[in-house]
């Protein structure tokens, strides 16, 4: 219920304040004057990049037809569907996103001291930079990007006495585990969780995988979407499976 009400509020706000969206509705034969917040989602046509993003100028797709300058950043998508797209992120929007990511991390991994190693690509892409800013609220963050050497050296430098969260795409996590084995990293001595999501997943915001290695040599795995190598350790130690809380 809460989610639907928030979606209706966001849609109503777009109808009232986003010039491009109002034009899109008119072009789709939707009477803007007759729309009311209650049940609004049933009356709105679907949008996609071709019908909306490519069709209307950037300024008209912003609130009140203006780009907010102070505190604003521009994120760039990966271009996995073809052409990378630029997305305007206001300070208020990023604040909400960072708060929600931080809350979700506390929900999944608890309030104890946490060292996050951000292995997502840095730069204009939305994920890496924003994950660093969000999880800085939960503890120490080192933004290595997908640099296996830096990640392994960080683990050696800080040692197994801390609780770690490593962020990265599932294929990279598999590669990291393999390279760590080759480099002599004793994963079972570390308390490490992984969190990431697949580039091809339709739900890009939902973490799909995480695990913990405990000193007892028990490897706890939660999820089913990381590569097979990164799941239970192939018989080298016992494993249990448990879903997200």
C-alpha positions in Angstrom: 0.0 0.0 0.0 2.8 2.5 1.0 4.7 1.7 -2.2 1.6 2.3 -4.4 0.9 5.6 -2.7 4.4 6.8 -3.1 4.3 5.8 -6.8 1.0 7.7 -7.2 2.5 10.8 -5.6 5.5 10.7 -7.8 3.4 10.3 -10.9 1.1 13.2 -9.9 4.1 15.4 -9.2 5.5 14.6 -12.7 2.1 15.4 -14.3 2.1 18.8 -12.5 5.7 19.9 -12.8 7.5 18.1 -15.6 6.8 19.8 -19.0 8.0 16.8 -21.1 5.8 14.4 -19.2 2.7 16.6 -19.7 3.5 16.8 -23.4 4.0 13.0 -23.5 0.6 12.5 -22.0 -1.0 14.9 -24.4 0.7 13.1 -27.3 -0.6 9.8 -26.0 -4.2 11.2 -25.9 -4.4 11.4 -22.1 -6.3 14.4 -20.8 -4.1 16.0 -18.2 -6.9 18.0 -16.8 -8.9 14.9 -15.9 -6.2 13.1 -14.0 -6.4 12.9 -10.2 -3.8 11.3 -7.8 -6.0 8.4 -6.7 -5.7 5.5 -9.2 -3.4 7.6 -11.5 -1.2 4.7 -12.3 -4.0 2.9 -14.2 -4.4 5.9 -16.5 -0.8 6.5 -17.5 0.9 5.0 -20.6 4.2 3.3 -20.3 7.4 5.2 -21.1 10.7 4.0 -22.5 13.8 5.5 -23.9 12.5 5.7 -27.4 9.1 7.2 -26.6 10.2 9.6 -23.8 13.9 10.0 -23.2 15.0 10.4 -26.8 11.9 12.4 -27.8 12.1 15.3 -25.3 14.9 17.7 -24.4 16.8 17.3 -21.1 15.6 20.6 -19.6 11.9 19.7 -20.3 12.4 16.4 -18.5 13.4 18.2 -15.3 11.1 19.6 -12.7 9.7 23.0 -13.8 11.7 22.6 -17.1 15.0 23.7 -15.4 18.2 21.9 -14.6 19.1 22.4 -10.9 22.8 23.4 -10.8 23.9 23.5 -7.2 24.5 20.1 -5.7 23.6 18.3 -9.0 25.5 15.5 -10.6 25.2 13.7 -13.9 25.3 9.9 -13.9 25.9 7.8 -17.0 24.4 4.4 -17.6 26.6 1.5 -18.7 25.2 1.4 -22.3 24.4 -2.3 -22.0 21.4 -1.8 -24.2 23.3 0.2 -26.8 23.9 3.9 -26.2 24.9 5.2 -22.7 22.4 7.7 -21.3 22.9 10.7 -19.0 20.7 11.1 -16.0 20.4 14.3 -13.9 20.5 13.7 -10.2 19.6 16.5 -7.8 21.0 16.8 -4.3 17.6 15.9 -2.8 17.3 12.8 -5.0 20.8 11.6 -4.2 20.2 12.1 -0.5 17.2 9.8 -0.6 19.1 7.2 -2.6 22.0 7.2 -0.2 19.8 7.0 2.8 17.9 4.0 1.4 21.1 2.2 0.4 22.6 2.8 3.9 19.4 1.5 5.5 19.3 -1.6 3.4 23.0 -2.3 4.3 22.2 -2.0 8.0 19.2 -4.3 7.5 21.2 -7.0 5.8 24.5 -6.8 7.5 23.8 -5.2 10.9 25.2 -2.3 12.8 28.6 -3.7 13.8 31.7 -2.0 12.5 32.0 -2.6 8.7 34.8 -2.1 6.2 33.3 -1.7 2.7 35.5 -2.4 -0.4 33.8 -0.9 -3.4 34.8 -2.9 -6.4 32.3 -1.3 -8.8 33.7 0.8 -11.6 34.4 4.4 -10.6 33.7 7.4 -12.8 30.5 8.8 -14.2 28.6 5.5 -13.7 25.8 5.7 -11.1 26.7 2.6 -9.1 30.3 3.0 -7.9 30.4 6.7 -6.8 27.0 6.6 -5.1 27.6 3.3 -3.3 30.8 4.8 -1.8 28.9 7.9 -0.5 26.0 5.9 0.8 28.0 3.2 2.6 30.3 5.8 4.2 27.4 6.2 6.6 27.9 2.6 7.7 31.6 2.5 8.3 34.9 2.7 6.5 34.9 2.7 2.7 37.8 2.1 0.3 36.9 2.6 -3.4 39.3 0.3 -5.2 37.2 -0.2 -8.3 37.5 -3.6 -10.0 41.3 -3.8 -9.2 41.9 -7.3 -7.8 45.5 -6.4 -6.7 44.3 -3.4 -4.6 41.5 -5.5 -3.0 43.7 -8.3 -2.0 46.4 -5.9 -0.7 43.7 -4.1 1.3 42.6 -7.4 2.9 46.2 -8.3 3.8 46.9 -4.8 5.1 43.9 -4.6 7.4 43.9 -8.3 8.2 41.1 -10.7 9.3 40.2 -8.8 12.4 37.5 -6.7 10.7 34.1 -7.4 9.1 34.2 -6.7 5.4 31.6 -6.0 2.7 32.9 -6.3 -0.9 30.7 -4.8 -3.6 31.0 -6.0 -7.2 29.3 -7.7 -10.1 28.9 -11.5 -9.7 31.3 -12.4 -12.6 34.0 -10.2 -11.0 33.4 -11.7 -7.6 34.1 -15.1 -9.1 37.3 -13.8 -10.6 38.3 -12.2 -7.3 37.8 -15.5 -5.5 39.8 -17.4 -8.0 42.7 -14.9 -8.0 42.6 -14.8 -4.2 43.0 -18.6 -4.1 46.0 -18.3 -6.4 47.5 -15.5 -4.3 47.2 -17.6 -1.1 44.4 -15.6 0.5 42.9 -17.7 3.3 39.3 -16.7 2.8 38.1 -18.9 5.7 39.9 -16.6 8.2 38.0 -13.5 7.0 34.5 -12.4 7.8 33.5 -11.2 4.4 30.1 -10.5 2.8 29.6 -9.9 -0.9 26.8 -7.8 -2.4 26.2 -7.2 -6.1 23.8 -7.5 -9.0 23.9 -8.7 -12.5 24.3 -6.3 -15.4 21.5 -8.2 -17.2 19.1 -8.2 -14.2 15.9 -6.3 -14.8 16.0 -5.3 -11.1 19.3 -3.4 -11.0 18.7 -2.0 -7.6 18.2 -5.3 -5.8 21.3 -6.9 -4.2 21.3 -10.5 -5.4 24.2 -12.1 -3.6 26.1 -12.1 -0.3 28.2 -14.5 1.8 30.1 -14.7 4.9 33.3 -16.7 5.8 33.6 -17.4 9.5 36.7 -18.4 11.5 35.1 -21.8 12.1 35.7 -22.5 8.4 31.9 -22.5 7.8 30.9 -20.7 4.7 27.4 -19.2 4.8 25.9 -18.4 1.4 22.7 -16.4 0.7 21.3 -16.3 -2.8 21.6 -18.1 -6.0 22.8 -15.7 -8.6 26.6 -15.4 -8.1 28.7 -17.8 -10.3 28.8 -21.4 -9.2 32.5 -21.1 -8.1 31.4 -18.4 -5.6 28.7 -20.5 -3.9 29.4 -23.2 -1.3 33.1 -24.1 -1.5 32.9 -27.3 -3.5 33.3 -29.5 -0.4 36.3 -27.9 1.1 34.2 -26.7 4.0 30.6 -27.0 5.2 28.0 -24.6 3.9 24.5 -23.6 4.8 22.0 -21.6 2.8 19.8 -18.9 4.1 17.7 -16.2 2.6 17.9 -12.4 3.2 16.3 -11.3 6.4 
